[in-house]
């Protein structure tokens, strides 16, 4: 009986620790591994001319946050022709739709912030549906970098959503 109480107590402590970590991560600056985090606030905000994203070609992951809702996550990144892209797989599976809500949210409001090497960049996500050469190039980059098996036709079927991370227009000042 004493062993059962000890095991139940240990399980209870473990569950409470995980719950506290998940809740605490939502208030932190950025994700914790696979756990979503709060808004990306730390780090230099890079403004000015569009960067040449080639520097990030071999970086495996970046921190990524939609402006709305302001939750951050860790995500793979792809660079092609000096531009930044992201993909989201398993979009036609039940698990994918439950686990990956950010792609649908990005269609509603594509404003995002990414953080790479401690620097933040404001971006706008734009879904790519029908640019076959570009889709093939992004898929090839995902396959090279991560050993995946993506194909450009997965965009048409909706199995994989491809996004360009374009510069975000600067805020406009109100007309006088």
Chimera marker file (.cmm) of the C-alpha trace (Angstrom):
<marker_set name="trace">
<marker id="1" x="0.000" y="0.000" z="0.000" r="1" g="1" b="0" radius="0.5"/>
<marker id="2" x="2.849" y="2.368" z="0.877" r="1" g="1" b="0" radius="0.5"/>
<marker id="3" x="4.449" y="1.738" z="-2.542" r="1" g="1" b="0" radius="0.5"/>
<marker id="4" x="1.190" y="2.569" z="-4.330" r="1" g="1" b="0" radius="0.5"/>
<marker id="5" x="0.931" y="5.870" z="-2.462" r="1" g="1" b="0" radius="0.5"/>
<marker id="6" x="4.537" y="6.679" z="-3.299" r="1" g="1" b="0" radius="0.5"/>
<marker id="7" x="3.983" y="5.864" z="-7.008" r="1" g="1" b="0" radius="0.5"/>
<marker id="8" x="0.731" y="7.885" z="-7.089" r="1" g="1" b="0" radius="0.5"/>
<marker id="9" x="2.521" y="10.820" z="-5.411" r="1" g="1" b="0" radius="0.5"/>
<marker id="10" x="5.417" y="10.650" z="-7.872" r="1" g="1" b="0" radius="0.5"/>
<marker id="11" x="3.004" y="10.571" z="-10.820" r="1" g="1" b="0" radius="0.5"/>
<marker id="12" x="1.084" y="13.510" z="-9.356" r="1" g="1" b="0" radius="0.5"/>
<marker id="13" x="4.264" y="15.557" z="-8.929" r="1" g="1" b="0" radius="0.5"/>
<marker id="14" x="5.339" y="14.740" z="-12.506" r="1" g="1" b="0" radius="0.5"/>
<marker id="15" x="1.955" y="15.747" z="-13.939" r="1" g="1" b="0" radius="0.5"/>
<marker id="16" x="1.897" y="18.998" z="-11.953" r="1" g="1" b="0" radius="0.5"/>
<marker id="17" x="5.455" y="19.776" z="-13.084" r="1" g="1" b="0" radius="0.5"/>
<marker id="18" x="4.538" y="19.308" z="-16.749" r="1" g="1" b="0" radius="0.5"/>
<marker id="19" x="1.397" y="21.429" z="-16.374" r="1" g="1" b="0" radius="0.5"/>
<marker id="20" x="3.404" y="24.184" z="-14.641" r="1" g="1" b="0" radius="0.5"/>
<marker id="21" x="6.035" y="24.069" z="-17.416" r="1" g="1" b="0" radius="0.5"/>
<marker id="22" x="3.417" y="24.311" z="-20.181" r="1" g="1" b="0" radius="0.5"/>
<marker id="23" x="1.590" y="27.176" z="-18.491" r="1" g="1" b="0" radius="0.5"/>
<marker id="24" x="4.827" y="28.946" z="-17.552" r="1" g="1" b="0" radius="0.5"/>
<marker id="25" x="6.131" y="28.703" z="-21.128" r="1" g="1" b="0" radius="0.5"/>
<marker id="26" x="3.137" y="30.720" z="-22.364" r="1" g="1" b="0" radius="0.5"/>
<marker id="27" x="4.372" y="33.678" z="-20.333" r="1" g="1" b="0" radius="0.5"/>
<marker id="28" x="8.021" y="33.347" z="-21.340" r="1" g="1" b="0" radius="0.5"/>
<marker id="29" x="9.904" y="35.056" z="-24.144" r="1" g="1" b="0" radius="0.5"/>
<marker id="30" x="9.826" y="32.355" z="-26.792" r="1" g="1" b="0" radius="0.5"/>
<marker id="31" x="9.206" y="28.624" z="-26.917" r="1" g="1" b="0" radius="0.5"/>
<marker id="32" x="10.908" y="26.002" z="-24.780" r="1" g="1" b="0" radius="0.5"/>
<marker id="33" x="11.914" y="23.210" z="-27.189" r="1" g="1" b="0" radius="0.5"/>
<marker id="34" x="8.591" y="21.841" z="-28.503" r="1" g="1" b="0" radius="0.5"/>
<marker id="35" x="6.445" y="23.770" z="-26.021" r="1" g="1" b="0" radius="0.5"/>
<marker id="36" x="4.807" y="26.958" z="-27.335" r="1" g="1" b="0" radius="0.5"/>
<marker id="37" x="5.925" y="30.137" z="-25.612" r="1" g="1" b="0" radius="0.5"/>
<marker id="38" x="4.923" y="33.724" z="-25.275" r="1" g="1" b="0" radius="0.5"/>
<marker id="39" x="5.638" y="36.607" z="-27.645" r="1" g="1" b="0" radius="0.5"/>
<marker id="40" x="9.162" y="37.081" z="-28.988" r="1" g="1" b="0" radius="0.5"/>
<marker id="41" x="10.306" y="40.251" z="-27.246" r="1" g="1" b="0" radius="0.5"/>
<marker id="42" x="14.063" y="39.989" z="-26.671" r="1" g="1" b="0" radius="0.5"/>
<marker id="43" x="16.671" y="40.604" z="-29.308" r="1" g="1" b="0" radius="0.5"/>
<marker id="44" x="17.461" y="43.339" z="-31.769" r="1" g="1" b="0" radius="0.5"/>
<marker id="45" x="14.577" y="44.163" z="-34.123" r="1" g="1" b="0" radius="0.5"/>
<marker id="46" x="16.144" y="44.231" z="-37.585" r="1" g="1" b="0" radius="0.5"/>
<marker id="47" x="14.659" y="46.890" z="-39.850" r="1" g="1" b="0" radius="0.5"/>
<marker id="48" x="15.696" y="48.413" z="-43.128" r="1" g="1" b="0" radius="0.5"/>
<marker id="49" x="16.474" y="46.643" z="-46.375" r="1" g="1" b="0" radius="0.5"/>
<marker id="50" x="15.337" y="43.068" z="-46.928" r="1" g="1" b="0" radius="0.5"/>
<marker id="51" x="18.098" y="40.756" z="-45.675" r="1" g="1" b="0" radius="0.5"/>
<marker id="52" x="19.800" y="38.147" z="-47.822" r="1" g="1" b="0" radius="0.5"/>
<marker id="53" x="18.547" y="35.084" z="-45.941" r="1" g="1" b="0" radius="0.5"/>
<marker id="54" x="21.405" y="32.890" z="-47.224" r="1" g="1" b="0" radius="0.5"/>
<marker id="55" x="23.012" y="33.213" z="-43.774" r="1" g="1" b="0" radius="0.5"/>
<marker id="56" x="20.174" y="31.037" z="-42.396" r="1" g="1" b="0" radius="0.5"/>
<marker id="57" x="20.341" y="28.311" z="-45.056" r="1" g="1" b="0" radius="0.5"/>
<marker id="58" x="21.876" y="25.729" z="-42.717" r="1" g="1" b="0" radius="0.5"/>
<marker id="59" x="20.184" y="26.844" z="-39.502" r="1" g="1" b="0" radius="0.5"/>
<marker id="60" x="17.810" y="24.018" z="-38.573" r="1" g="1" b="0" radius="0.5"/>
<marker id="61" x="15.148" y="25.922" z="-36.620" r="1" g="1" b="0" radius="0.5"/>
<marker id="62" x="13.976" y="29.402" z="-35.797" r="1" g="1" b="0" radius="0.5"/>
<marker id="63" x="11.574" y="30.845" z="-33.268" r="1" g="1" b="0" radius="0.5"/>
<marker id="64" x="8.351" y="31.946" z="-34.907" r="1" g="1" b="0" radius="0.5"/>
<marker id="65" x="5.334" y="33.866" z="-33.643" r="1" g="1" b="0" radius="0.5"/>
<marker id="66" x="2.177" y="35.092" z="-35.267" r="1" g="1" b="0" radius="0.5"/>
<marker id="67" x="1.171" y="38.541" z="-34.068" r="1" g="1" b="0" radius="0.5"/>
<marker id="68" x="-2.319" y="37.181" z="-33.390" r="1" g="1" b="0" radius="0.5"/>
<marker id="69" x="-2.454" y="34.967" z="-31.372" r="1" g="1" b="0" radius="0.5"/>
<marker id="70" x="0.828" y="35.982" z="-29.727" r="1" g="1" b="0" radius="0.5"/>
<marker id="71" x="2.252" y="32.484" z="-29.122" r="1" g="1" b="0" radius="0.5"/>
<marker id="72" x="5.679" y="31.438" z="-30.286" r="1" g="1" b="0" radius="0.5"/>
<marker id="73" x="6.906" y="28.060" z="-31.464" r="1" g="1" b="0" radius="0.5"/>
<marker id="74" x="9.999" y="26.479" z="-32.923" r="1" g="1" b="0" radius="0.5"/>
<marker id="75" x="9.762" y="25.807" z="-36.658" r="1" g="1" b="0" radius="0.5"/>
<marker id="76" x="11.940" y="24.607" z="-39.541" r="1" g="1" b="0" radius="0.5"/>
<marker id="77" x="13.017" y="27.193" z="-42.073" r="1" g="1" b="0" radius="0.5"/>
<marker id="78" x="13.996" y="27.054" z="-45.700" r="1" g="1" b="0" radius="0.5"/>
<marker id="79" x="16.000" y="29.503" z="-47.772" r="1" g="1" b="0" radius="0.5"/>
<marker id="80" x="15.764" y="29.637" z="-51.542" r="1" g="1" b="0" radius="0.5"/>
<marker id="81" x="17.071" y="32.364" z="-53.821" r="1" g="1" b="0" radius="0.5"/>
<marker id="82" x="17.983" y="34.511" z="-50.776" r="1" g="1" b="0" radius="0.5"/>
<marker id="83" x="14.372" y="34.418" z="-49.503" r="1" g="1" b="0" radius="0.5"/>
<marker id="84" x="12.835" y="32.806" z="-46.414" r="1" g="1" b="0" radius="0.5"/>
<marker id="85" x="10.102" y="30.127" z="-46.472" r="1" g="1" b="0" radius="0.5"/>
<marker id="86" x="8.340" y="27.770" z="-44.058" r="1" g="1" b="0" radius="0.5"/>
<marker id="87" x="6.196" y="24.701" z="-44.602" r="1" g="1" b="0" radius="0.5"/>
<marker id="88" x="3.645" y="22.868" z="-42.522" r="1" g="1" b="0" radius="0.5"/>
<marker id="89" x="3.043" y="19.200" z="-43.175" r="1" g="1" b="0" radius="0.5"/>
<marker id="90" x="0.291" y="16.763" z="-42.242" r="1" g="1" b="0" radius="0.5"/>
<marker id="91" x="-2.366" y="19.371" z="-42.928" r="1" g="1" b="0" radius="0.5"/>
<marker id="92" x="-4.923" y="16.806" z="-44.150" r="1" g="1" b="0" radius="0.5"/>
<marker id="93" x="-4.547" y="14.577" z="-41.097" r="1" g="1" b="0" radius="0.5"/>
<marker id="94" x="-6.642" y="14.890" z="-37.960" r="1" g="1" b="0" radius="0.5"/>
<marker id="95" x="-3.527" y="15.092" z="-35.799" r="1" g="1" b="0" radius="0.5"/>
<marker id="96" x="-2.030" y="17.775" z="-38.045" r="1" g="1" b="0" radius="0.5"/>
<marker id="97" x="-5.158" y="19.936" z="-37.857" r="1" g="1" b="0" radius="0.5"/>
<marker id="98" x="-5.272" y="19.603" z="-34.055" r="1" g="1" b="0" radius="0.5"/>
<marker id="99" x="-1.559" y="20.078" z="-33.486" r="1" g="1" b="0" radius="0.5"/>
<marker id="100" x="-0.836" y="22.727" z="-36.107" r="1" g="1" b="0" radius="0.5"/>
<marker id="101" x="-3.262" y="25.592" z="-35.809" r="1" g="1" b="0" radius="0.5"/>
<marker id="102" x="-0.819" y="28.294" z="-36.851" r="1" g="1" b="0" radius="0.5"/>
<marker id="103" x="-1.191" y="27.753" z="-40.641" r="1" g="1" b="0" radius="0.5"/>
<marker id="104" x="-4.939" y="28.465" z="-40.572" r="1" g="1" b="0" radius="0.5"/>
<marker id="105" x="-4.326" y="31.384" z="-38.215" r="1" g="1" b="0" radius="0.5"/>
<marker id="106" x="-1.717" y="32.723" z="-40.652" r="1" g="1" b="0" radius="0.5"/>
<marker id="107" x="-4.321" y="32.769" z="-43.407" r="1" g="1" b="0" radius="0.5"/>
<marker id="108" x="-6.465" y="35.026" z="-41.208" r="1" g="1" b="0" radius="0.5"/>
<marker id="109" x="-3.601" y="37.320" z="-40.187" r="1" g="1" b="0" radius="0.5"/>
<marker id="110" x="-0.189" y="36.598" z="-41.703" r="1" g="1" b="0" radius="0.5"/>
<marker id="111" x="1.760" y="39.097" z="-39.604" r="1" g="1" b="0" radius="0.5"/>
<marker id="112" x="4.596" y="37.318" z="-37.836" r="1" g="1" b="0" radius="0.5"/>
<marker id="113" x="7.878" y="37.767" z="-36.003" r="1" g="1" b="0" radius="0.5"/>
<marker id="114" x="10.784" y="35.371" z="-36.381" r="1" g="1" b="0" radius="0.5"/>
<marker id="115" x="13.900" y="35.212" z="-34.242" r="1" g="1" b="0" radius="0.5"/>
<marker id="116" x="17.117" y="33.799" z="-35.648" r="1" g="1" b="0" radius="0.5"/>
<marker id="117" x="20.426" y="34.019" z="-33.775" r="1" g="1" b="0" radius="0.5"/>
<marker id="118" x="18.867" y="36.430" z="-31.270" r="1" g="1" b="0" radius="0.5"/>
<marker id="119" x="17.649" y="38.894" z="-33.913" r="1" g="1" b="0" radius="0.5"/>
<marker id="120" x="13.964" y="39.525" z="-34.627" r="1" g="1" b="0" radius="0.5"/>
<marker id="121" x="12.453" y="40.148" z="-38.053" r="1" g="1" b="0" radius="0.5"/>
<marker id="122" x="8.897" y="41.237" z="-38.814" r="1" g="1" b="0" radius="0.5"/>
<marker id="123" x="7.410" y="39.195" z="-41.645" r="1" g="1" b="0" radius="0.5"/>
<marker id="124" x="4.134" y="38.486" z="-43.427" r="1" g="1" b="0" radius="0.5"/>
<marker id="125" x="3.251" y="34.892" z="-44.285" r="1" g="1" b="0" radius="0.5"/>
<marker id="126" x="1.793" y="34.390" z="-47.744" r="1" g="1" b="0" radius="0.5"/>
<marker id="127" x="0.647" y="30.919" z="-48.776" r="1" g="1" b="0" radius="0.5"/>
<marker id="128" x="2.075" y="29.617" z="-52.046" r="1" g="1" b="0" radius="0.5"/>
<marker id="129" x="-0.357" y="27.460" z="-54.025" r="1" g="1" b="0" radius="0.5"/>
<marker id="130" x="0.492" y="27.442" z="-57.700" r="1" g="1" b="0" radius="0.5"/>
<marker id="131" x="4.080" y="28.493" z="-58.435" r="1" g="1" b="0" radius="0.5"/>
<marker id="132" x="5.331" y="25.030" z="-59.422" r="1" g="1" b="0" radius="0.5"/>
<marker id="133" x="9.043" y="25.905" z="-59.876" r="1" g="1" b="0" radius="0.5"/>
<marker id="134" x="9.130" y="27.694" z="-56.525" r="1" g="1" b="0" radius="0.5"/>
<marker id="135" x="7.267" y="24.874" z="-54.754" r="1" g="1" b="0" radius="0.5"/>
<marker id="136" x="9.700" y="22.341" z="-56.230" r="1" g="1" b="0" radius="0.5"/>
<marker id="137" x="12.684" y="24.393" z="-55.059" r="1" g="1" b="0" radius="0.5"/>
<marker id="138" x="11.319" y="24.759" z="-51.510" r="1" g="1" b="0" radius="0.5"/>
<marker id="139" x="10.446" y="21.050" z="-51.334" r="1" g="1" b="0" radius="0.5"/>
<marker id="140" x="13.961" y="20.158" z="-52.526" r="1" g="1" b="0" radius="0.5"/>
<marker id="141" x="15.428" y="22.377" z="-49.804" r="1" g="1" b="0" radius="0.5"/>
<marker id="142" x="13.289" y="20.718" z="-47.110" r="1" g="1" b="0" radius="0.5"/>
<marker id="143" x="14.357" y="17.310" z="-48.414" r="1" g="1" b="0" radius="0.5"/>
<marker id="144" x="18.045" y="18.295" z="-48.476" r="1" g="1" b="0" radius="0.5"/>
<marker id="145" x="18.025" y="19.843" z="-45.059" r="1" g="1" b="0" radius="0.5"/>
<marker id="146" x="15.814" y="17.466" z="-43.102" r="1" g="1" b="0" radius="0.5"/>
<marker id="147" x="15.775" y="14.223" z="-45.102" r="1" g="1" b="0" radius="0.5"/>
<marker id="148" x="12.051" y="14.595" z="-45.773" r="1" g="1" b="0" radius="0.5"/>
<marker id="149" x="10.158" y="13.483" z="-48.884" r="1" g="1" b="0" radius="0.5"/>
<marker id="150" x="8.130" y="16.526" z="-49.857" r="1" g="1" b="0" radius="0.5"/>
<marker id="151" x="6.849" y="17.087" z="-53.379" r="1" g="1" b="0" radius="0.5"/>
<marker id="152" x="5.498" y="20.239" z="-54.973" r="1" g="1" b="0" radius="0.5"/>
<marker id="153" x="2.167" y="18.537" z="-55.737" r="1" g="1" b="0" radius="0.5"/>
<marker id="154" x="1.525" y="18.264" z="-51.979" r="1" g="1" b="0" radius="0.5"/>
<marker id="155" x="0.614" y="21.972" z="-52.084" r="1" g="1" b="0" radius="0.5"/>
<marker id="156" x="-2.272" y="21.308" z="-54.488" r="1" g="1" b="0" radius="0.5"/>
<marker id="157" x="-3.594" y="18.417" z="-52.398" r="1" g="1" b="0" radius="0.5"/>
<marker id="158" x="-3.336" y="20.511" z="-49.222" r="1" g="1" b="0" radius="0.5"/>
<marker id="159" x="-1.173" y="17.899" z="-47.479" r="1" g="1" b="0" radius="0.5"/>
<marker id="160" x="1.598" y="20.473" z="-47.089" r="1" g="1" b="0" radius="0.5"/>
<marker id="161" x="1.148" y="24.213" z="-46.865" r="1" g="1" b="0" radius="0.5"/>
<marker id="162" x="4.024" y="26.305" z="-48.214" r="1" g="1" b="0" radius="0.5"/>
<marker id="163" x="4.480" y="29.902" z="-47.052" r="1" g="1" b="0" radius="0.5"/>
<marker id="164" x="6.730" y="32.733" z="-48.198" r="1" g="1" b="0" radius="0.5"/>
<marker id="165" x="7.898" y="34.941" z="-45.326" r="1" g="1" b="0" radius="0.5"/>
<marker id="166" x="7.741" y="38.307" z="-47.018" r="1" g="1" b="0" radius="0.5"/>
<marker id="167" x="8.731" y="41.682" z="-45.576" r="1" g="1" b="0" radius="0.5"/>
<marker id="168" x="6.007" y="43.288" z="-43.534" r="1" g="1" b="0" radius="0.5"/>
<marker id="169" x="4.911" y="46.691" z="-44.698" r="1" g="1" b="0" radius="0.5"/>
<marker id="170" x="5.872" y="49.358" z="-42.184" r="1" g="1" b="0" radius="0.5"/>
<marker id="171" x="3.000" y="50.922" z="-40.262" r="1" g="1" b="0" radius="0.5"/>
<marker id="172" x="1.552" y="53.929" z="-42.013" r="1" g="1" b="0" radius="0.5"/>
<marker id="173" x="1.116" y="57.216" z="-40.268" r="1" g="1" b="0" radius="0.5"/>
<marker id="174" x="-2.415" y="58.530" z="-40.161" r="1" g="1" b="0" radius="0.5"/>
<marker id="175" x="-3.353" y="61.093" z="-42.788" r="1" g="1" b="0" radius="0.5"/>
<marker id="176" x="-3.525" y="64.648" z="-41.534" r="1" g="1" b="0" radius="0.5"/>
<link id1="1" id2="2" r="1" g="1" b="0" radius="0.2"/>
<link id1="2" id2="3" r="1" g="1" b="0" radius="0.2"/>
<link id1="3" id2="4" r="1" g="1" b="0" radius="0.2"/>
<link id1="4" id2="5" r="1" g="1" b="0" radius="0.2"/>
<link id1="5" id2="6" r="1" g="1" b="0" radius="0.2"/>
<link id1="6" id2="7" r="1" g="1" b="0" radius="0.2"/>
<link id1="7" id2="8" r="1" g="1" b="0" radius="0.2"/>
<link id1="8" id2="9" r="1" g="1" b="0" radius="0.2"/>
<link id1="9" id2="10" r="1" g="1" b="0" radius="0.2"/>
<link id1="10" id2="11" r="1" g="1" b="0" radius="0.2"/>
<link id1="11" id2="12" r="1" g="1" b="0" radius="0.2"/>
<link id1="12" id2="13" r="1" g="1" b="0" radius="0.2"/>
<link id1="13" id2="14" r="1" g="1" b="0" radius="0.2"/>
<link id1="14" id2="15" r="1" g="1" b="0" radius="0.2"/>
<link id1="15" id2="16" r="1" g="1" b="0" radius="0.2"/>
<link id1="16" id2="17" r="1" g="1" b="0" radius="0.2"/>
<link id1="17" id2="18" r="1" g="1" b="0" radius="0.2"/>
<link id1="18" id2="19" r="1" g="1" b="0" radius="0.2"/>
<link id1="19" id2="20" r="1" g="1" b="0" radius="0.2"/>
<link id1="20" id2="21" r="1" g="1" b="0" radius="0.2"/>
<link id1="21" id2="22" r="1" g="1" b="0" radius="0.2"/>
<link id1="22" id2="23" r="1" g="1" b="0" radius="0.2"/>
<link id1="23" id2="24" r="1" g="1" b="0" radius="0.2"/>
<link id1="24" id2="25" r="1" g="1" b="0" radius="0.2"/>
<link id1="25" id2="26" r="1" g="1" b="0" radius="0.2"/>
<link id1="26" id2="27" r="1" g="1" b="0" radius="0.2"/>
<link id1="27" id2="28" r="1" g="1" b="0" radius="0.2"/>
<link id1="28" id2="29" r="1" g="1" b="0" radius="0.2"/>
<link id1="29" id2="30" r="1" g="1" b="0" radius="0.2"/>
<link id1="30" id2="31" r="1" g="1" b="0" radius="0.2"/>
<link id1="31" id2="32" r="1" g="1" b="0" radius="0.2"/>
<link id1="32" id2="33" r="1" g="1" b="0" radius="0.2"/>
<link id1="33" id2="34" r="1" g="1" b="0" radius="0.2"/>
<link id1="34" id2="35" r="1" g="1" b="0" radius="0.2"/>
<link id1="35" id2="36" r="1" g="1" b="0" radius="0.2"/>
<link id1="36" id2="37" r="1" g="1" b="0" radius="0.2"/>
<link id1="37" id2="38" r="1" g="1" b="0" radius="0.2"/>
<link id1="38" id2="39" r="1" g="1" b="0" radius="0.2"/>
<link id1="39" id2="40" r="1" g="1" b="0" radius="0.2"/>
<link id1="40" id2="41" r="1" g="1" b="0" radius="0.2"/>
<link id1="41" id2="42" r="1" g="1" b="0" radius="0.2"/>
<link id1="42" id2="43" r="1" g="1" b="0" radius="0.2"/>
<link id1="43" id2="44" r="1" g="1" b="0" radius="0.2"/>
<link id1="44" id2="45" r="1" g="1" b="0" radius="0.2"/>
<link id1="45" id2="46" r="1" g="1" b="0" radius="0.2"/>
<link id1="46" id2="47" r="1" g="1" b="0" radius="0.2"/>
<link id1="47" id2="48" r="1" g="1" b="0" radius="0.2"/>
<link id1="48" id2="49" r="1" g="1" b="0" radius="0.2"/>
<link id1="49" id2="50" r="1" g="1" b="0" radius="0.2"/>
<link id1="50" id2="51" r="1" g="1" b="0" radius="0.2"/>
<link id1="51" id2="52" r="1" g="1" b="0" radius="0.2"/>
<link id1="52" id2="53" r="1" g="1" b="0" radius="0.2"/>
<link id1="53" id2="54" r="1" g="1" b="0" radius="0.2"/>
<link id1="54" id2="55" r="1" g="1" b="0" radius="0.2"/>
<link id1="55" id2="56" r="1" g="1" b="0" radius="0.2"/>
<link id1="56" id2="57" r="1" g="1" b="0" radius="0.2"/>
<link id1="57" id2="58" r="1" g="1" b="0" radius="0.2"/>
<link id1="58" id2="59" r="1" g="1" b="0" radius="0.2"/>
<link id1="59" id2="60" r="1" g="1" b="0" radius="0.2"/>
<link id1="60" id2="61" r="1" g="1" b="0" radius="0.2"/>
<link id1="61" id2="62" r="1" g="1" b="0" radius="0.2"/>
<link id1="62" id2="63" r="1" g="1" b="0" radius="0.2"/>
<link id1="63" id2="64" r="1" g="1" b="0" radius="0.2"/>
<link id1="64" id2="65" r="1" g="1" b="0" radius="0.2"/>
<link id1="65" id2="66" r="1" g="1" b="0" radius="0.2"/>
<link id1="66" id2="67" r="1" g="1" b="0" radius="0.2"/>
<link id1="67" id2="68" r="1" g="1" b="0" radius="0.2"/>
<link id1="68" id2="69" r="1" g="1" b="0" radius="0.2"/>
<link id1="69" id2="70" r="1" g="1" b="0" radius="0.2"/>
<link id1="70" id2="71" r="1" g="1" b="0" radius="0.2"/>
<link id1="71" id2="72" r="1" g="1" b="0" radius="0.2"/>
<link id1="72" id2="73" r="1" g="1" b="0" radius="0.2"/>
<link id1="73" id2="74" r="1" g="1" b="0" radius="0.2"/>
<link id1="74" id2="75" r="1" g="1" b="0" radius="0.2"/>
<link id1="75" id2="76" r="1" g="1" b="0" radius="0.2"/>
<link id1="76" id2="77" r="1" g="1" b="0" radius="0.2"/>
<link id1="77" id2="78" r="1" g="1" b="0" radius="0.2"/>
<link id1="78" id2="79" r="1" g="1" b="0" radius="0.2"/>
<link id1="79" id2="80" r="1" g="1" b="0" radius="0.2"/>
<link id1="80" id2="81" r="1" g="1" b="0" radius="0.2"/>
<link id1="81" id2="82" r="1" g="1" b="0" radius="0.2"/>
<link id1="82" id2="83" r="1" g="1" b="0" radius="0.2"/>
<link id1="83" id2="84" r="1" g="1" b="0" radius="0.2"/>
<link id1="84" id2="85" r="1" g="1" b="0" radius="0.2"/>
<link id1="85" id2="86" r="1" g="1" b="0" radius="0.2"/>
<link id1="86" id2="87" r="1" g="1" b="0" radius="0.2"/>
<link id1="87" id2="88" r="1" g="1" b="0" radius="0.2"/>
<link id1="88" id2="89" r="1" g="1" b="0" radius="0.2"/>
<link id1="89" id2="90" r="1" g="1" b="0" radius="0.2"/>
<link id1="90" id2="91" r="1" g="1" b="0" radius="0.2"/>
<link id1="91" id2="92" r="1" g="1" b="0" radius="0.2"/>
<link id1="92" id2="93" r="1" g="1" b="0" radius="0.2"/>
<link id1="93" id2="94" r="1" g="1" b="0" radius="0.2"/>
<link id1="94" id2="95" r="1" g="1" b="0" radius="0.2"/>
<link id1="95" id2="96" r="1" g="1" b="0" radius="0.2"/>
<link id1="96" id2="97" r="1" g="1" b="0" radius="0.2"/>
<link id1="97" id2="98" r="1" g="1" b="0" radius="0.2"/>
<link id1="98" id2="99" r="1" g="1" b="0" radius="0.2"/>
<link id1="99" id2="100" r="1" g="1" b="0" radius="0.2"/>
<link id1="100" id2="101" r="1" g="1" b="0" radius="0.2"/>
<link id1="101" id2="102" r="1" g="1" b="0" radius="0.2"/>
<link id1="102" id2="103" r="1" g="1" b="0" radius="0.2"/>
<link id1="103" id2="104" r="1" g="1" b="0" radius="0.2"/>
<link id1="104" id2="105" r="1" g="1" b="0" radius="0.2"/>
<link id1="105" id2="106" r="1" g="1" b="0" radius="0.2"/>
<link id1="106" id2="107" r="1" g="1" b="0" radius="0.2"/>
<link id1="107" id2="108" r="1" g="1" b="0" radius="0.2"/>
<link id1="108" id2="109" r="1" g="1" b="0" radius="0.2"/>
<link id1="109" id2="110" r="1" g="1" b="0" radius="0.2"/>
<link id1="110" id2="111" r="1" g="1" b="0" radius="0.2"/>
<link id1="111" id2="112" r="1" g="1" b="0" radius="0.2"/>
<link id1="112" id2="113" r="1" g="1" b="0" radius="0.2"/>
<link id1="113" id2="114" r="1" g="1" b="0" radius="0.2"/>
<link id1="114" id2="115" r="1" g="1" b="0" radius="0.2"/>
<link id1="115" id2="116" r="1" g="1" b="0" radius="0.2"/>
<link id1="116" id2="117" r="1" g="1" b="0" radius="0.2"/>
<link id1="117" id2="118" r="1" g="1" b="0" radius="0.2"/>
<link id1="118" id2="119" r="1" g="1" b="0" radius="0.2"/>
<link id1="119" id2="120" r="1" g="1" b="0" radius="0.2"/>
<link id1="120" id2="121" r="1" g="1" b="0" radius="0.2"/>
<link id1="121" id2="122" r="1" g="1" b="0" radius="0.2"/>
<link id1="122" id2="123" r="1" g="1" b="0" radius="0.2"/>
<link id1="123" id2="124" r="1" g="1" b="0" radius="0.2"/>
<link id1="124" id2="125" r="1" g="1" b="0" radius="0.2"/>
<link id1="125" id2="126" r="1" g="1" b="0" radius="0.2"/>
<link id1="126" id2="127" r="1" g="1" b="0" radius="0.2"/>
<link id1="127" id2="128" r="1" g="1" b="0" radius="0.2"/>
<link id1="128" id2="129" r="1" g="1" b="0" radius="0.2"/>
<link id1="129" id2="130" r="1" g="1" b="0" radius="0.2"/>
<link id1="130" id2="131" r="1" g="1" b="0" radius="0.2"/>
<link id1="131" id2="132" r="1" g="1" b="0" radius="0.2"/>
<link id1="132" id2="133" r="1" g="1" b="0" radius="0.2"/>
<link id1="133" id2="134" r="1" g="1" b="0" radius="0.2"/>
<link id1="134" id2="135" r="1" g="1" b="0" radius="0.2"/>
<link id1="135" id2="136" r="1" g="1" b="0" radius="0.2"/>
<link id1="136" id2="137" r="1" g="1" b="0" radius="0.2"/>
<link id1="137" id2="138" r="1" g="1" b="0" radius="0.2"/>
<link id1="138" id2="139" r="1" g="1" b="0" radius="0.2"/>
<link id1="139" id2="140" r="1" g="1" b="0" radius="0.2"/>
<link id1="140" id2="141" r="1" g="1" b="0" radius="0.2"/>
<link id1="141" id2="142" r="1" g="1" b="0" radius="0.2"/>
<link id1="142" id2="143" r="1" g="1" b="0" radius="0.2"/>
<link id1="143" id2="144" r="1" g="1" b="0" radius="0.2"/>
<link id1="144" id2="145" r="1" g="1" b="0" radius="0.2"/>
<link id1="145" id2="146" r="1" g="1" b="0" radius="0.2"/>
<link id1="146" id2="147" r="1" g="1" b="0" radius="0.2"/>
<link id1="147" id2="148" r="1" g="1" b="0" radius="0.2"/>
<link id1="148" id2="149" r="1" g="1" b="0" radius="0.2"/>
<link id1="149" id2="150" r="1" g="1" b="0" radius="0.2"/>
<link id1="150" id2="151" r="1" g="1" b="0" radius="0.2"/>
<link id1="151" id2="152" r="1" g="1" b="0" radius="0.2"/>
<link id1="152" id2="153" r="1" g="1" b="0" radius="0.2"/>
<link id1="153" id2="154" r="1" g="1" b="0" radius="0.2"/>
<link id1="154" id2="155" r="1" g="1" b="0" radius="0.2"/>
<link id1="155" id2="156" r="1" g="1" b="0" radius="0.2"/>
<link id1="156" id2="157" r="1" g="1" b="0" radius="0.2"/>
<link id1="157" id2="158" r="1" g="1" b="0" radius="0.2"/>
<link id1="158" id2="159" r="1" g="1" b="0" radius="0.2"/>
<link id1="159" id2="160" r="1" g="1" b="0" radius="0.2"/>
<link id1="160" id2="161" r="1" g="1" b="0" radius="0.2"/>
<link id1="161" id2="162" r="1" g="1" b="0" radius="0.2"/>
<link id1="162" id2="163" r="1" g="1" b="0" radius="0.2"/>
<link id1="163" id2="164" r="1" g="1" b="0" radius="0.2"/>
<link id1="164" id2="165" r="1" g="1" b="0" radius="0.2"/>
<link id1="165" id2="166" r="1" g="1" b="0" radius="0.2"/>
<link id1="166" id2="167" r="1" g="1" b="0" radius="0.2"/>
<link id1="167" id2="168" r="1" g="1" b="0" radius="0.2"/>
<link id1="168" id2="169" r="1" g="1" b="0" radius="0.2"/>
<link id1="169" id2="170" r="1" g="1" b="0" radius="0.2"/>
<link id1="170" id2="171" r="1" g="1" b="0" radius="0.2"/>
<link id1="171" id2="172" r="1" g="1" b="0" radius="0.2"/>
<link id1="172" id2="173" r="1" g="1" b="0" radius="0.2"/>
<link id1="173" id2="174" r="1" g="1" b="0" radius="0.2"/>
<link id1="174" id2="175" r="1" g="1" b="0" radius="0.2"/>
<link id1="175" id2="176" r="1" g="1" b="0" radius="0.2"/>
</marker_set>
